[in-house]
Amino acid sequence: MIPEPDPALARALADDLAAAGYTGARLRALWGVAADEAIGRGRALPARREAAATDSAVAVLARLFFLGSPVRESEASAALSNVTIGGAERLGLVRMSSGSVTPSVMIRPQAYVDEHGAGEWWIASDIDESVRPGPLPEDHVLGVGGASLTLAGLQLPTSAACVLDLGSGCGIQSLRARRDSPDVTATDISEAALRFTRLNAQLNAVDGIRTLRGSLFDPVQGEVFDRIVSNPPFVITPRGVDVPAYEYRDGGLTGDALVCDIVMGAGVHLVPGGIAQLLGNWEYVDGEDGLHRVRDWIAASPVPLDAWVIERDRMDPIAYAELWIRDGGTVPGTDEFETMLAAWLDDFEARGVREVGFGYILLRRRTEGSPALLRFERVEGAIGPNAALGMHLAESLRAHDRQARLSDAELAEAVLLVAGDVTEARHYLPGAEDPSVIELRQGGGFGRTLAVDPALAALVGASDGDLPVGRLIAAIAELLEVDPDALLSDLLPRVRGLLDDGFLTFAGGEASPSA
């Protein structure tokens, strides 16, 4: 475990990293595109070869803190002139031995883009499986992975007076939340994780992050927040001596009980209208739909909750077990891998688990008189890196709340605009005059594709912020020679869905919600 970080030494280290130009762009230029892609596949050797070809400060720091390789004492002394090798030792970042300096942690640049602009953090964590041999220790503190980047992108980019980061790990969610809130509380059961959270805040000159040790909501009993974010240890892990219990991913409970506990406990720690966002796994048990299982958790909350649950993936027990065994650094073909796989499959079989779902959970503490939101869906397919999902979620919530408050007559008087990222595709059979399929495609958000009929396609195409919905539908009914009242009744519910999904927006905008 790293010692309690010294703020002055952390600032001195930040000065060294900045002076060397220790950025993602510089590192990619140092070892090239192919080697950078190999790092993403867990292969650090090509980058090590390139970085060893120069003794520049950025190359030395890259070998030391990015690639986990020892460097000569003279090289480290020159690259760490402000913090000094002794200062880096006191921070718990390196070890001295026989004229060489060996890293004890990783420090990697992590770029971000949000509504405030673009930037980059330095994120310290334990050395991961991409640059160290063998399985990880159970108290490993994970750096920035795919799940943590997903949640950081999902965070609503709207202001919040106070935010709770439940299960902070290295602190990436706290740093992201601090961009929109002056007051962030980070909790974790691991003291090592909290020390990394504090170190990373100091490295990046970010204040306003309070750290508390404890399990789930225990450290904040009696407190409420405008926002809760959590990338919890949601991995479903069999209980037993043959399977490591990694603190960063294993909550210590059976099955998906930890995610259930967070969902059921979040509401009492939210202000009215406050929002919780988390990632999670849920089980499909003996024919029970996993999303129905999550719906039951939400219904059991002691305070009324709105919910938007999105399942992104579903895996069979074998694939799920293999994924997480490899994640811990145990490779296929070893006795340890086979033993752990058997333990996972025995656990799933004993409890009747047929599949495991993964996705995003958004909860909102319902306010009196507010329109209810209970949305459970599966969204498949790739989402682009610039999807700006946090903003998409915020806009979708605003649109839902606004349209849900309107009667059909009021919605018919609304003036709408087609979103700027929406395109239309028409498919024709050879020689046909009319399309057999019309699709609306969303370039941002979740990249949805919807098959629509000619009437709805015409309405979306005509939604240019000029005429109200009702008049457009009447004109379309006349053109198609159908009953206008029947067409209105048919299209208005689908217009509400297009507003919720971001294909249509209200012309003129609206005030942002309190949450």
Disulfide bonds with the S-S distance in Angstrom:
none
